[in-house]
Amino acid sequence: MPRPDSLSLREARRVAIAAQGFSNAVPGPAPDSASETASEGLAQVEARRARRLIGRLGLVQIDSVNVLVRSHYLPLFSRLGPYEAALLDRLAYGGKRRSLFEYWGHEASLIPVEQQPLFRWRMARAERGEGIYGELARFSAERRPYLDAVLAEVAARGPLGASELSEAGRGAGGWWGWSDGKRALEFLFWAGRVTTAGRRGFERLYDVPERVLPSAVLDIPTPEEAEAQRSLLRIAARAHGVATERDLRDYHRLDVADARLRIAELVEAGELLPVTVEGWDRTAYVTPDLRVPRKAPARALLSPFDSLIWERQRTERLFGARIRLEIYTPAHKREHGYYVLPFLMDERIAARVDLKSDRKAGILLVQAAHAESHARPDAVAQPLAVELRRLAVWLGLERVTVTGGGDLAPALAGKISYS
């Protein structure tokens, strides 16, 4: 079949959903209780399936907010169904056989370890004080002997949290409430001189790459900067399915000038092909092996930091949904809630739910539920109730309770069933 040079909006949505790993069959019904979670492991996802999915996505964004569950655990659940959350920890922090490493991809991210050479250009720029926060760049320029001393301490004593540095290494508090030691470690992390060996709670434990990353990865020759950026754009293009220049560069937060040059080079080489998309006011790009699915029937609750929706302009173009993170919005000004998960249903974002884990009481709280303007609450409530129940059991919670308002809340409350 010849590759199309234009896509309808519906086709673009299907391409994007499939590219993001949502093309599998709709997951099965929720288990009956948390005891089934323990006894059967909720059909735990094998490590190879998780590795394959994260390889397809290219990276998973990390976030510390734990009102429901930390964000980086949700993308696998959304795409593969219930799995053992500790699996992700093993992939990321399980010794030298780990499959993932932490670095600045799309914000702080878990990235397949074999991609580490593709980020060495970013590490080299950080070492020169480029591409990092201005205050951190000034600190690194002014305190080089101190940075060397902190690195030596990590090399001698790591893995270490910032709080475990010696008194001389910790230094005084200041910018963002960070001690000098934390600032030093974060700069060294940007520069690739240290990496994340593990986490204690959510505190990052730093160590030198030689003790953390596989030697086979560290021994890979460093690619030229331009080729590394082209490789990252190839990953972004496949993860997007169809994407504008802005979408492609945002995926790994490339500079505008770098991305523009590299995209032009990939187009000239025939590795990216321009297409028009219905309703989009700018050129989009696809890979030559583009396939347009006939349907994309996924049903999934999405982390607010999910790679399907993290570029807000793209989300609005694809789904007609204006999604904003309201965590930092005063409560009385929030439209949908504090920690809001969009609900993907049959190729559209159909609803949004503000969720919280009440771990002590064993309850998944639905603090607000809103249907999108195109969706009927009575049509959304039952599928959403099933997904909420599955989420609750995966999180080890006993029941789901609708406590808040929103136009979808009454219908949803009527569909929630208890074991």
JOWO-V138271 format. One record per backbone hydrogen bond with DSSP energy under -0.5 kcal/mol. NH is the residue of the N-H (numbers start at 1). CO is the residue of the C=O. Records with the same first field share a line. If there is no record, write none. Layout:
# JOWO-V138271
NH = CO  CO
This chain:
# JOWO-V138271
7 = 276
12 = 8
13 = 9
14 = 10
15 = 11
16 = 12
17 = 13
18 = 14
19 = 15
20 = 16
21 = 18
22 = 17
36 = 33
37 = 33
38 = 34
39 = 35
40 = 36
41 = 37
42 = 36
43 = 40
49 = 46
50 = 46
51 = 47
52 = 48
53 = 49
54 = 50
55 = 51
56 = 52
57 = 53
58 = 54
60 = 110
62 = 108
73 = 70
74 = 71
75 = 71
77 = 73
78 = 74
79 = 75
80 = 76
81 = 76  77
85 = 83
87 = 84
88 = 85
89 = 85
90 = 86
91 = 87
92 = 88
93 = 89
94 = 90
95 = 93
97 = 94
98 = 95
99 = 91
100 = 91
101 = 111
103 = 109
105 = 103  107
107 = 105
109 = 103
110 = 60
111 = 101  109
112 = 58
113 = 99
115 = 112
116 = 113
118 = 115
119 = 116
120 = 117
123 = 119
124 = 120
125 = 121
126 = 122
127 = 123
128 = 124
129 = 126
130 = 125
137 = 133
138 = 134
139 = 135
140 = 136
141 = 137
142 = 138
143 = 139
147 = 143
148 = 144
149 = 145
150 = 146
151 = 147
152 = 148
153 = 149
154 = 150
155 = 151
156 = 152
157 = 153
158 = 154
159 = 206
160 = 206
164 = 161
165 = 162
170 = 166
171 = 167
174 = 178
177 = 174
178 = 175
180 = 172
181 = 170
183 = 179
184 = 180
185 = 181
186 = 182
187 = 183
188 = 184
189 = 185
190 = 186
191 = 187
192 = 189
193 = 188
194 = 188
195 = 207
197 = 195  205
198 = 205
200 = 203
201 = 199
202 = 200
203 = 200
205 = 198
206 = 160  204
207 = 195
211 = 208
212 = 208  209
213 = 209
217 = 214
218 = 214
219 = 215
220 = 217
228 = 224
229 = 225
230 = 226
231 = 227
232 = 228
233 = 229
234 = 230
235 = 231
236 = 232
237 = 233
238 = 234
239 = 235
240 = 236
241 = 237
242 = 240
243 = 285
245 = 283
248 = 244
249 = 245
250 = 246
251 = 247
252 = 248
253 = 250
254 = 249
259 = 255
260 = 256
261 = 257
262 = 258
263 = 259
264 = 260
265 = 261
266 = 262
267 = 263
268 = 264
269 = 265
270 = 267
271 = 266
272 = 266
273 = 286
275 = 284
276 = 5
278 = 7
280 = 277
284 = 275
285 = 243
286 = 273
290 = 287
293 = 291
300 = 344
302 = 342
306 = 303
309 = 306
310 = 306
312 = 310
315 = 311
316 = 312
317 = 313
318 = 314
319 = 315
320 = 316
321 = 315
322 = 320
323 = 321
326 = 324
329 = 326
333 = 330
334 = 330  331
340 = 338
341 = 353
342 = 302  340
343 = 351
344 = 300  342
345 = 343  348
346 = 298
347 = 296
348 = 345
350 = 343  348
351 = 343
352 = 370
353 = 341
354 = 368
355 = 339  353
356 = 365
357 = 67
358 = 356  363
359 = 357
362 = 358
363 = 358
364 = 399
365 = 356  363
366 = 401
367 = 354  365
368 = 354
369 = 405
370 = 352
372 = 350
375 = 372
379 = 376
380 = 376
381 = 377
384 = 380
385 = 381
386 = 382
387 = 383
388 = 384
389 = 385
390 = 386
391 = 387
392 = 388
393 = 389
394 = 390
395 = 391
396 = 393
397 = 392
398 = 362
399 = 362
401 = 364
403 = 366  401
404 = 366
405 = 367
408 = 369
409 = 369  406
410 = 406
412 = 408
413 = 409
414 = 410
415 = 411  412
416 = 412
